[in-house]
Amino acid sequence: MAQYSNSKLLDRPEPGLIKWSPNPNDDSFLHVNLQHRVVQLYKPTGHARRGRFDYERVAKLDDIPPLSTYDWSPAYPGLVAIGTASGTINIINLYDSANHYLEQRLKFTRFCQAIAFNNGSLLAVGLERVRNDQCLQVWDINRLVDTTPSSSWPSLEGSVLGEAIHRFEPATTVSSTKFFEDSPQTLVVGIKNQGIRIYDLRDPNGAVINYQTKCNNNLAIDYVDSNYFASSSLDRPGIVIWDRRAGARHSASPSYVDAADTDGLPWGAALSLDRAIDINPSNAPERGSLVRSIRFCREHRGLLAVLSRTGQLRALETTKEFTSHDGHYEDSPELLEARSSHELDMSFAKPNRKNDQIVSFDWVTLNSPTVNPRALVLRASGAYEILEKPSYTSDHIYKMVPWQAPYRGLEEGTSYHSLMQFEATQHPEMMSSLLVDDALKDIPLFGDRKQSVAAIISEVLESAVWSDSPDLDWEEKNDLQESLADSRTTAEKLIVLRKHTHKISHSQKSPSSGGYIAASGDGRDQTPSDAARHNSVLASNRQAHENLLTKTLNMKDIPTRGQVILDHIMLLRSKERYLFDYSANINITSDDPWLKDLWLWVARASSAAYDDAMVAQGIDYSYLGVIPIWKNDLGRRGTSRLAQGSVLPDDAVWDRGLQSFLTTKTRDSTSNKLKTSKSVRREIAMRICEWGKRSIDVEWNDYAKVPATEKNSSSFTRAAARALFEGDYTEAVNILKTASTEYPELLFVSLALQLTGRGDKGAVKEQLDFDDTVASKTDPYLRAISSLIATNDWETIASQESLPLRERTYIALRNFDDDKLTEWLDNELKKAIETGDIEAIVLTGITDNLVDIFAKYVEKFNDIQTATLVLSICSPRYINDYRCHVWRNAYRAYLQRHKAFLQRTKFEVESTKKSKHRGVPTIKPLSRQIALRCVYCDAEYELASKGRSGGGAGSSSLGVPSPATVTQSQAPQAQGRATNYLMATSISAGVSCANCGRHLPRCVVCLEVVGIPRSDKPEHADDAQVRLAAKFPTFCLKCDHVLHLDHARQWFARHAECPVPECRCRCNFKANPELNYH
């Protein structure tokens, strides 16, 4: 039943309302289109799951009366009652193709607020307040029960229902009403600004139960336990669930009375939720209700969903609070608690989703509590969709995984993906729910193809067989294991995994399925030309990169070893020294050509900025991109790039600074002698573009490594196109001529290009009539060459997104005038920020705009590692953005929780060095992480003051702080004495406090002082482990006794108690000795 507020029809969703049949034996749903006044009846015919919903239309009625509320009869599936704004009640027959409807007029015209059928023939109508009439009226429609598909109603005049059999609520506004299914003569009514009342129509005295509340809208009754019903208010995001058994206080349990008295729970309520939905103040509706509708699920007790006016659909699971058996009172109201909540549509908060917003919903009646609950929703676009509540077994599999931290298994080669093992007799009991849920997730639930849920459950439980190692057989038969074992670097392993996934996807692709769409993530692996060989559409360079990364994130059918690699790409790269060695970073990311180009640009920008080579006129131009150079833009912290006391430069100073970098005579880099007022900026910008250009030797070396079966003409067309982009027609023709010996089709391209280069450019297109659409399906560079031959239009090539952005920017710089270039750069930057295209580093440099690009990139692919490393070069030195700080902390926390302490420390040290501005680090040093203090005199050892000496108290014989100093620490430098701690006497004295001179305690096994050279000279032992263990002391945290590590191993291999006779401490006690404590 749809309810509307006193704001009349302001809350009416334009696409309409949907409702699943209230009759559990009738599989159908109703769609009422409010805008076109159409009622349509549909029947599900097969699948009803996320992504697929099969249905067909059964009936359609046009030109229905304009409605304000409606309800569908559960007893007579053909009857639908409609309330109007004038108070007229209309009853339509869904099976009447003549569009006849019966009309019941009221004595006084007023707004119809609510209407409801019971399980029989009663119809209750809630009306707006009028002074001289009751506002809750009940009719008996028993005479209208003939609603078979062949029935047809004639047009009748006047009243067809007669007088109402019950009349209640004079001079009040009824905002909502509902009948109880288990008691058809009992209905609950919401009274505006007063409360909720329950009427029993059988009571001749008209007794009523009254609950005081403002939550009197959107009444919904729990089908499984009809004692509970929910309601909401117009101006609050909360809901209240009521218990109809709440009557006199003497019949309620003490726990309920206490909750009502002390917790502020309204009398009659079982649960009050102040924020059942999320409300953003900026998106909150000014008029209309915040909660649009509430629905209970028919198969599950306490499961309800709440739809907000902003399109949020949240499912809430409630359960009864635990009470002791002694405290149970019969017929007493019982308190509920919210066990969990689930967002059925996670994308409701995304911007620009007006057409996908949910405007109406209802639970699908499945007639089986085993099947996962699902809701039918109506989008603002008019589309139907099935949304499923997360399965009860969605986290079941994780509960079966033995606890192991993520870093475990990487070094030892063991897997953390294994499941707990069960005996054959225990397996069905432990795993049955998961197996049943998996078997039911993709079966037809309606129509002729409907399958028996009970039969499927029985079959699954009887045939359940569990292997001790589920994917062992698969891994043994798959050659992927050998390829991963032969790969040495993370990049090589990722390439192997992508090739394996690509091979599987093509083997599973049927011949009739057609080509892959490039944007779907399945169509490319390396370059746009690779995608073109499998698609009819040439992907843009950005789409190609997104497809590569998406394919990596969504890999399936890979063994556990491969999954471990995918789960720890950032960790594995960090262990390969993915840091600030840019040449090493290029090799580490060799599996991703776009990341390679990114680090190549950073490497050359860093080389150009070495030793302040990019500082001129008091301005630091280092790491600036094309747009900052072109627009004289130093960013939001522009003054940080200026010398002390300098002001922001004007255009003249800016250009003089750039001119100083052009120390040698440059070639004529612009085309057609462009008239420009910023020639210096153009030249510098083109040099910035060339920072990301690979050398010819590298290009041909890469080509030589390609297997002969995978070679094609794209390497030659790329070299020829780049020569054209630089204006060298002769070099381009020579490259194509050379390639024509191996690829004869390029000979014709070279001939056409020669004609273009002769200067008669205006007639070229007419002479050749070249169709560039042929090339567009094969090779982006060949398409660019053919476009130039056919049109001589550089703008077309600059807009060809299948080319790298660096090359398109170079073309624009050479061929566009100032205004056109500015507009083109602004448009490309806007697209890069919206899509997270890291190629745009050539446009932005490492500036504030790059942070915006990385924000979208991280949102899509979670690569905080690359974002942090790149931005740490200039943040916070030149960039002050909180997102950089957040990503840095997230990356540090990632390394810390994986116990990559060495990698985390190196990152912190190197990034702090990178942050130096005018010789001072801009990253605040971390607080001291280890406190060294003497346990005898309580003197603190200051590392900074001891740094001047070669060794000393708190240091081992090599001048390095000993591990023992965590407990036995040292004091500040002795008063003014300069002691050489590397002398033989100091070394023999061992570790001692510089303040009080006390040594570490004695080993309780050998009774020798710990930290002093031992008499048994373990440093001469043959076993390296013995030599190492002899240097370290161990402490019991309970009794504080000390042992040499090798002595502790020998003693506790046979004993659990402390070696000291008087001490009864069980130093080596293990609560669970069967567990492995490594």
Order of alpha helices (4+ residues) and beta strands (2+ residues): beta-beta-beta-beta-beta-beta-beta-beta-beta-beta-beta-beta-beta-beta-beta-beta-beta-beta-beta-alpha-beta-beta-beta-beta-beta-beta-beta-beta-alpha-alpha-alpha-alpha-alpha-alpha-alpha-alpha-alpha-alpha-alpha-alpha-beta-beta-alpha-alpha-alpha-alpha-alpha-alpha-alpha-alpha-alpha-alpha-alpha-alpha-alpha-alpha-alpha-alpha-alpha-alpha-beta-beta-alpha-alpha-alpha-beta-beta-alpha
